[in-house]
Every structure is written in C-alpha cells, then in structure tokens.
C-alpha cells in the first residue's frame, strides 16, 4: 500500500511590509527543525516530494534533501514543485496526488495550513493541527495513486517538528 507523508513547512520569517506571503523564507528555527525531521524520517528509495511553490516550502524541501545527501541516502527522492500547492486545500492536494505515477511507493507533500491539517482529517478522520515542520505519515488503502479518496487512509504517526 502506498504511503503519504504530510509535512507542514518549517517556521517562516515574519511577514514584512511589501513582501508577498509566497516569498517568505524560513527562519533559522525553520531550517533547524526541517533538518532534524530529515534525520527522523528518511526516504525509502522510491519517494516523490510534491512541494508547494512558496519559498518556505521549497527551503524546507532543500533542507531535507541536503541532510539526506549528507548522510548518504540513495537514491534521493524526486522533487516536483507544484504552484497549485501554494495554500492548497485538501481537495487540491488529493487531485495532485491522484496524478502521481505508480512507480512511486511513497509521496511526501510539503505544504501549508490549513490545507495540510485538513488533508490529514479528510484522509484518516483524525484531526491533527499541524504546527510548523510537523510530519504525519498516512498509509493509504489503495493500489494506485489515482484511487486516492476521502477516508482511504490510516494515521501511522505524528512527528512534531518542534520536538525534532
């Protein structure tokens, strides 16, 4: 069964006047928490990372990939930046995941709240208000990514980002 790893981006810098929300970078704590999470959950050899187009989600992904490269994880996951993932709802993420090729056995989503927390609830029925850099692993009771639907998942565990 395929596995979905849902991750909220790391802690972002405070919004500055005149700056687009899309362009906010990770704060130092966001970089540190993302790197710590990379040590707790490593790729399984056939992973795809779907990453929102926002700077903070891309930096979260880059921190994960950097750690995995440093510790010798091979092969590294494939990364796909999804502009539709910026502030995406659970329904949008389900649509995007349904397009994933079945060659991938695990898909990571690096996104934003409230959509990423909503996705946990829609798939598993469990509410987990995800803080920055939190990860929730979801086992999907489907054979093909195209079959992803409401209620098809089981929560395998929550890895808090701030405790990383």
Phi, psi and omega in degrees: 000140180290155178241140176246130177248116182258126182227130171275142180305159177292168180305127182263159174295155178297141180297130179258146179305130178088352180268138174287140178305321180304332187265002181292134180271169173287144171281164178308318178298325178296318176297313183297316181294320178297318180294321178295320179296326179297331178283332182279327182225117185250159179296153182259008176107343181215054185258151173236131175256118172263118189238130175305154181286354181291150181302317185293327178285323178293321177293325175299313178300317181297324177294316177301308183298322179298314178296313182299324177292316180300323183266004172084024176291125176220144351285155175286152179298157169280139180245132176231117179276127185244104179301327178293346180281349181293116181054033184290148174281170176301319181298321178295316179297320177299317177300316182293318179294325182297344180267356183291139177291140182292354175296336180272129180265343178219134179239130173260141169243124175249108188218204190235159168273151009274352187299322184289321175292320177300323180296320176303313182295315181297320183280323189246341187084354179267138173263123173227109176285102188281123173277174181300139179067007175292149176233137171234128178264133183231123173273131183255129179273064180218161176261334182228143179304327181296347181266003181301135183203168177307133174078009184271004187243159174235131179289119179267349180149156182240124177250101181297136181288326182284340178271355184289000000 
